Amino acid sequence: CDLHGLHVDEALEYAEDHLVRCREARIDKTMLVVGKGAHSHSGAARIRPAMLDMLRSTRGIVHGIHEKNEGCIMVEFFVTTSGMRMGYVEWL
């Protein structure tokens, strides 16, 4: 799911819809490409921090940073004992 190049609000809406569709389809993992902010007017990432805030407030999702590529977030879904689909998020 390539989100870089979008406005922040568009990226958040698109990512949320993508994650919901992935859960419904029982997909095990997906990637959110948020970019590093190299093409933003200020040169600072705008989508990535907004995406992290959204993911922090999403039940069942945790995140960690991977050193190799700050521009991608990998989301891995799993099923709990109650049958609820949860997720694990890490930077790639």
N, C-alpha and C positions, 0 to 999 in steps of 0.2 A: 504494500500500500504506500505509494509514493506521495508524500505530503509536502515536500519542499517545493517552493515556488508559489504556494498558496498563501492567502492572507491567514493570519492566526485563527480568526473565527471560523473560516472555511475549513482549515486543517483540523480543528477540534471537532467540528460537526462531522466531517468525513471520517475521521478516525473512530469516533464513538459509534457511528453507524457500521463501520467495518468490523469493529470488535463484537458488536451485537450479532451481526450476520455470521461471524466466525463461530461464536458460541452456539448459535442456533443450528449451524451446520455441523457442529461437533468437530470442528477442525482443531487439531492438536496445537499448531503454532502458526504464527504469522509475524511479519516484520513491518514495522512502521518506519519509513524513511523520512526523517525530519530535517536532514541537512545539518550543517555546522554553523550556518549563519554567514558564510562567506559572501553571499550575494545580497544580503540585506543592506539597506541604506546606511545603517550605522556600523555595519561590519560585525555586529553581535547577533547571536542566535536569538530568534524571537519565537519560533514554533517550538523548539525543543523545551525551553523552560515552561511554556504554557502546557505542553503535552505532559511534562512531568507533574505539574500541578493537577491536571485532570486525572492522571493515573494514580496519584497519591490518594485522591478522593474516591477512587473506584474500588468498591468492596472486592476483596479477594485478589488484588493485584499488588505485588511488591516489585521493587526495581533495584538494580545494581548497575554500576558503570563498568563497561569494558574499555580497556585502554586502546584498542586498535582502531575503532571507528566510532567517534562520538555522534555521527550523523544517522545512526540506525538504532532502533529499539526493537528487540525481539520479544514477542509475547508468546508465552507457552501456556496453554490451557490444560487443566486437569480436573478430574471429578473427585469431590470429597466423599466421605462415607455417607453423607446425607443425599448424595446424588447431585449436588449443586456444582455447576462448572465454575471453577476458580481459575486464576491465572498466575503465571510467574513472568516477570519482565526483567530483561537485562539489556544493557547497552551492547552493541556489537561493533 
